[in-house]
Amino acid sequence: MALAFTTTLLPDHKGNTRPKAVGDEYVVDALIDVTSHVAAGATINASDLGLTSIHCVTICGSEGANAHVPSILTSATGTYASSTTFKLMFTALDGTNATVANDGDPACAVRIRAWGLI
């Protein structure tokens, strides 16, 4: 199965779409439009966000997935897939609570905020 998504960096109040300094880190807002799901999750790279590493990612909203809930996969210790990637997972709300695992699922756009280094 193939994974397909596009990432759009969202402008701040000044129209800037590049990461900006917040203390010792940079922060960027993005819309990730996942058009094809895989059971292992959509792997999003720090470079897709203009970053070289990722320290924190939050979901700020989602659309188009009334029957699915997005989440960010972490290990039992709270780490992401790596220091340069994180995974978006989609869980079916059909009573099975199974991870969405096929390309026939509807598209879902997820707004995230990521902190890291450039």
C-alpha positions as MATLAB code, in Angstrom:
seq = 'MALAFTTTLLPDHKGNTRPKAVGDEYVVDALIDVTSHVAAGATINASDLGLTSIHCVTICGSEGANAHVPSILTSATGTYASSTTFKLMFTALDGTNATVANDGDPACAVRIRAWGLI';
ca = [
       0.000    0.000    0.000;
       1.180    3.453   -0.801;
       1.258    6.467    1.468;
       0.290    9.797   -0.033;
       0.172   13.189    1.658;
       0.962   16.849    1.109;
       2.203   19.312    3.709;
       1.329   23.010    3.586;
       3.110   25.411    5.930;
       0.542   27.824    7.370;
       1.217   31.576    7.610;
       1.336   33.359   10.957;
      -0.214   36.781   11.596;
       2.554   38.415    9.548;
       2.236   36.000    6.634;
       5.479   34.138    7.473;
       5.414   30.413    6.700;
       9.000   29.654    7.753;
       9.852   28.267   11.197;
      10.403   31.033   13.765;
      12.383   31.125   17.001;
      10.531   30.498   20.248;
      13.100   30.538   23.025;
      15.821   28.088   21.988;
      13.614   26.259   19.486;
      11.684   26.980   16.326;
       7.959   26.453   15.823;
       6.001   25.890   12.625;
       2.295   25.370   11.888;
       1.353   23.035    9.047;
      -1.603   21.346    7.415;
      -0.899   17.734    6.486;
      -3.388   16.392    3.953;
      -3.176   12.598    4.068;
      -4.842   11.188    0.964;
      -3.826    7.566    1.427;
      -3.529    5.755    4.749;
      -1.326    2.853    5.797;
      -1.567    0.820    8.997;
       1.955    1.767   10.078;
       1.030    5.474   10.026;
       1.912    8.404    7.818;
       5.588    9.196    8.415;
       6.149   12.960    8.364;
       9.731   14.207    8.049;
      11.171   17.218    9.865;
      12.365   18.447    6.460;
       8.725   18.600    5.259;
       8.294   21.288    7.938;
      11.529   23.193    7.277;
      13.165   21.661   10.377;
      16.164   19.377   10.889;
      14.865   17.801   14.101;
      11.543   17.534   15.916;
      11.132   17.886   19.668;
       7.349   18.186   20.033;
       4.287   17.877   17.804;
       0.670   18.622   18.681;
      -2.536   18.167   16.714;
      -4.404   21.472   16.552;
      -7.376   20.225   14.525;
      -8.539   17.906   11.770;
     -11.155   17.743    9.034;
     -12.720   15.250    6.730;
     -12.412   12.217    8.973;
     -15.763   11.934   10.725;
     -15.269    8.207   11.123;
     -11.562    8.396   12.035;
      -9.573   10.083   14.784;
      -5.969   11.216   14.145;
      -3.218   10.805   16.712;
       0.554   11.122   16.870;
       2.301    7.837   17.605;
       4.735    7.746   20.524;
       6.522    4.910   22.266;
       5.860    3.967   25.891;
       8.664    6.374   26.842;
       7.128    9.252   24.886;
       9.531    9.304   21.951;
       8.482    9.803   18.318;
       9.471    7.536   15.415;
      12.874    9.301   15.446;
      14.345   12.737   16.147;
      13.622   13.656   12.514;
      10.210   12.009   11.931;
       6.838   11.454   13.554;
       3.887    9.280   12.543;
       0.257   10.279   12.140;
      -2.087    7.386   12.900;
      -5.801    7.196   12.069;
      -8.112    5.043   14.182;
     -11.494    3.895   12.865;
     -14.480    4.834   15.022;
     -16.579    1.956   13.665;
     -16.568   -0.144   16.846;
     -13.393   -2.007   15.914;
     -11.064    0.817   16.980;
      -8.632   -0.547   14.409;
      -5.860    1.462   12.807;
      -6.897    2.531    9.313;
      -4.928    0.361    6.972;
      -6.055    0.684    3.368;
      -5.815    3.125    0.520;
      -9.594    3.310    0.088;
     -10.098    5.427    3.206;
     -11.202    9.038    2.869;
      -8.700   11.844    2.882;
      -8.050   13.618    6.153;
      -6.319   16.941    6.725;
      -4.627   17.421   10.090;
      -3.343   20.760   11.402;
      -0.220   20.389   13.544;
       2.229   22.596   15.400;
       5.801   21.314   15.590;
       8.762   22.500   17.663;
      12.344   21.694   16.699;
      15.577   22.992   15.240;
      16.354   24.301   11.762;
];
